[in-house]
Amino acid sequence: MNWQKEFAELDKTTHDRASFDCGEQELNTFLHTQAAKHMEAGVSTTMVLPASQLLPGGKYPICSFYSITPSSIQRETLPEGLAKKLPHYPVPVFLLARLAVHSEYHGRGLGKITLIRALKHLWKINAHLRGYAVIVDCLNDGAKDFYIKYGFKELCEYNGRVRMYLTMKTVAQLFNE
């Protein structure tokens, strides 16, 4: 099954959350039970890439998704060279809170596509609401390796996970024409 060309905001009436399985229970549970609630509460935005064909129930299966939210980090958690250029109060950032690809689509480049779309989305937001960087909290070593491949750098350990970052200056270089 193929995916559509555009990501869309998660819509419970259009997108089938229940059939999504990326192989990581924490990410599955988030999409199945929490993503829509977080959007309704104004906590985060979840964008999905629907499949091109409807399921018999009339909803589109989800091929991949990402969830983003504004956040902040303490200046002291940044490498010294970066920290000294920033103010002494919490630094605004964008948290790429979740990113996952349905296991049926693993190995087809959809993780890269989803990350690029998430970064482009945040770059557009950054034109109106500035953030210093995009941060991710890696679920496991595979996630860490994935983000390293795309230029993310290790920041610190946060809640038992490796936190990584990519500055918005770097993101802008990807999309400035």
Residue pairs with C-beta under 8 A, 6 or more apart in sequence:
1 51
1 52
1 53
1 61
1 63
1 104
2 51
2 52
2 53
3 49
3 50
3 51
3 52
3 63
3 64
3 105
3 110
4 49
4 50
4 51
4 52
4 60
6 49
7 47
7 48
7 49
7 66
7 114
7 117
7 121
8 14
8 15
8 47
8 48
8 49
8 50
9 39
9 45
9 46
9 47
9 48
10 17
10 35
10 36
10 39
10 46
10 47
10 48
10 65
12 36
13 59
14 50
14 59
14 60
15 48
15 50
15 59
15 60
15 61
15 62
16 55
16 57
16 59
16 60
16 61
16 62
17 31
17 32
17 35
17 36
17 62
18 32
19 55
19 61
19 62
20 28
20 31
20 32
20 61
20 62
20 65
20 100
20 102
21 28
21 102
21 103
22 28
22 100
22 101
22 102
22 103
23 103
23 106
24 100
24 139
24 140
26 139
27 98
27 100
27 139
28 100
30 67
30 98
31 46
31 62
31 65
31 98
31 100
35 44
35 46
35 65
35 67
35 98
36 46
38 44
38 46
38 67
38 69
39 45
39 46
43 69
44 67
44 68
44 69
44 97
45 67
45 68
45 69
46 65
46 66
46 67
46 98
47 65
47 66
47 67
47 68
47 117
47 118
47 121
48 62
48 63
48 64
48 65
49 62
49 63
49 64
49 65
49 110
49 113
49 114
49 117
50 60
50 61
50 62
50 63
51 60
51 61
51 62
51 63
53 60
54 60
55 61
61 102
62 102
63 101
63 102
63 104
63 105
63 110
64 99
64 100
64 101
64 102
64 105
64 110
64 111
64 113
64 114
65 98
65 99
65 100
65 114
66 96
66 98
66 99
66 100
66 114
66 115
66 117
66 118
66 121
67 96
67 97
67 98
67 99
68 94
68 95
68 96
68 97
68 118
68 121
68 122
69 94
69 95
69 97
70 92
70 93
70 94
70 95
70 129
70 131
71 92
71 93
71 94
71 95
71 135
72 90
72 91
72 92
72 93
73 90
73 91
73 93
73 135
73 155
74 90
74 91
75 83
75 86
75 87
75 88
75 89
75 90
75 91
76 83
77 155
77 156
77 163
78 86
78 91
78 155
78 165
79 153
79 155
82 167
86 132
91 132
91 133
92 130
92 131
92 132
93 131
93 132
93 133
93 134
93 135
93 165
94 122
94 125
94 126
94 131
94 133
94 134
94 135
94 168
95 134
95 135
95 136
95 137
96 118
96 122
96 134
96 135
96 136
97 137
99 111
99 114
99 115
99 118
99 136
101 110
101 111
101 114
111 146
112 150
115 146
115 150
116 174
119 134
119 166
119 171
119 174
119 175
120 174
120 175
122 131
122 134
122 168
122 171
123 168
123 171
123 172
123 174
123 175
125 131
126 168
126 171
126 172
130 168
131 168
132 167
132 168
133 165
133 166
133 167
133 168
134 165
134 166
134 168
134 171
135 155
135 163
135 164
135 165
136 143
136 147
136 152
136 163
136 164
136 165
137 158
137 159
137 161
137 162
137 163
138 144
138 147
138 161
138 162
138 163
138 164
139 161
144 154
144 162
144 164
147 164
147 166
148 164
150 166
151 166
151 170
152 164
152 165
152 166
153 164
153 165
153 166
154 162
154 163
154 164
155 163
155 164
155 165
156 163
157 163
